[in-house]
Amino acid sequence: MRTLVNATDLAELASRIDAQGLLPKVVRSLVLATVGRIESIAERRLAETYRGYADALNDGWPRTADMLQRISDTYDSWARREDVEAELREDL
């Protein structure tokens, strides 16, 4: 089973190395872009989970299902934002 590196830890490591002047700007932007991609994957998984909960509860508890669907939509939105930000970082 693969283990993903914690995105926050990876970003912190890149920042520390960069602060010491050891990490070129291009490599730093690629690391941060990768962090964004990892975060968007995690957010998409959460969106899928909440969407499943919403679907399961829709018949008996429509208001609860609607709330869960909105949570799912929020995670989807955050994932799209992370994708855009990662693409922008790659262009630096």
N, C-alpha and C positions, 0 to 999 in steps of 0.2 A: 504494500500500500504506500502510495506517495504521500509525503507530508509537504504542504506548502509552507514556505517561509512566511512568518508573520509580517505583513506589509508594513506595519508601524516600525518594527525592529529593523527592517531593511532600509527604510527611509532614514531612520535615526543613524544607522551605521554609515550610510552614504553621506549624511550631513557631517558626522564627526570626521570622516576621512577627508571630506572636502574642506573642512575648517582647517585641517592641517596642511592643505595645499597639495595633497597627494593624488587627488582624483581630478582628471581633466573634466572640463565642462561637458564635453560630449558624452563621456561615460556616465557622468552623474545624471544627465538628462535621460539616458537610456535606462538607468536603474530606476529613476522616478517614474518613467513611463511603464516599466514592468510592474512597479508597485501599483500603479493605477489599474493596470490590467488585472492583477490579482484581486484588488478590491472590487472591481466590477464583477468578477466571477463570483465572489462571495455574496455580493448583493443580488445577483441574479438567482443564486440558489435560495436565498432568503425569500425573494419575490415568488419563486416557484412554490416554496413551502407554504407561504401565506395564501397563495392563490388556491392551493389544494385544500387548505382549511376552509376557505370561503366557499369553494364548490361543494364540499362535504356538508356544510351547514346551511346552504342556501334554501333548501326546502322547509326546514323547521324553524330556523332563526335568521330570517332575511336581513334584519338590521345588523346583527352580529356579522353575518357574511359580508354585508356591504362595508363594514368597518375593516374587516380583514382584507377585502379586495383593495380598499384604499391604501392600506399598509403595503400590500403587494405592489400597487402602482407607484408608491413612493420609492420603494427599493428599485424598481425598474428605472425610474427617473434618475436616481442616484447612479445606477450602473451606466446609463447612457452618458451622464455627466463625466464620470470617471474615464470612459472611453474617449470622449472629446478632449479632456485634459491630457490624457496620455498621448494622444496624437499630437497635440500642441507641444508637449515636452519633447517628443521625438524630433520635431522640426527645429528645436533650438540648436 
